[in-house]
């Protein structure tokens, strides 16, 4: 802007100099019609050029530094000019209505989607997306979340209806033959216990003690003493041991009537538990005690910390964005673009908030312009205006000199004719 302004200023000065030189040169010439016409033209051109120079200069400063009234118009009327510019911007050029009309004239959502669709494939969006994901993962305070999870777990456990699960559990015991398996396990343990030598001697000792401690009179007492003199701990223990082993073996036989009777009795007892209110009450108390004594917070913190670290490591892999984030964003965009109703709702929501923003902050356009203008001192502001519009103003001076010259020729020519 500075170079064109200087060129036009030089041209304007040159035109004024040409008019002055022409006027001076024609003064000593011999009187003639052409001298009169040319001198009149140069004189008029000189007057016109000087008048326009004065007018242009008077806009920005005092001509020749002389404080002539109604000169240096821009510096003197800075506040008024600033107010007029702000008023023109707010009331003529950038009115609320014109901005709203411009906003309503194009589809914002369509342009935003096009930008997003293009940008999601760039390296910058990839890095920023991973950075945002890491930021949110790192901001998760597992120590604050753990008590919440613990509370929710306990509340869910309290909500579990035992009446819905105990009958199912009992049915599964029968269905999977857990009652028979349990009986077989007990029989196996009893058999192993009974076959031990220590068990034999212990049972024999217990039997001898019981016989000796039996209180009887007369013949019965004599019979017991005779029996105890015939057997010892080993013999009694061996007898009892064999009885137990034989009894266990008989109960192991799946066709044994005693086994079937026992299993039937166990099954009946299990079925009766389904409607036993005392059992449910006891289970409820047991559950409450168990839940109240359960303190899983530390374990939850360990689990969440481990999950958090695994998530950070996983999202740091080179393929994470291409395999997970990018397809998710692309699919979401495609679904959104295919849903005209959502697009229209979003467009309406977006324009509504933009209009509300314009209504609330429209006055700030003028304030912003005024603030920026107030930052400039008068000399700088005048220089900026002169720099930007000086080229056209300098051409006024050129036109004034040329037009004055031509008009002077015409006027003097007319005068000479008449």
Secondary structure by P-SEA (a helix, b strand, c coil): caaaaaaaaaaaaaaaaaaaaaaaaaccccccaaaaaaaaaaaaaaaaaaaaaaaaaaacccccccccccccccccaaaaaaaaaaaaaacccccaaaaaaaaacccaaaaaaaaaaaacccaaaaaaaaaaaaaaaaaccaaaaaaaaaaaaaaaaaaccccccaaaaaaaaaaaaaaaaaaaaaaaaaaaaaacaaaaaaaaaaaaaaaaacccccaaaaaaaaaaaaccaaaaaaaaaaaaaaaaaaaaccccaaaaaaaaaaaaaaaaacccaaaaaaaaaaaaaaaaaccaaaaaaaaaaaaaaaaaaaaaccccccccaaaaaaaaaaaaaacaaaaaaaaaaaaaaaaaaaaaccaaaaaaaaaaaaaccaaaaaaaaaaaaaaaaaaaaaaaaaaaaaaaaaaaaaaaac
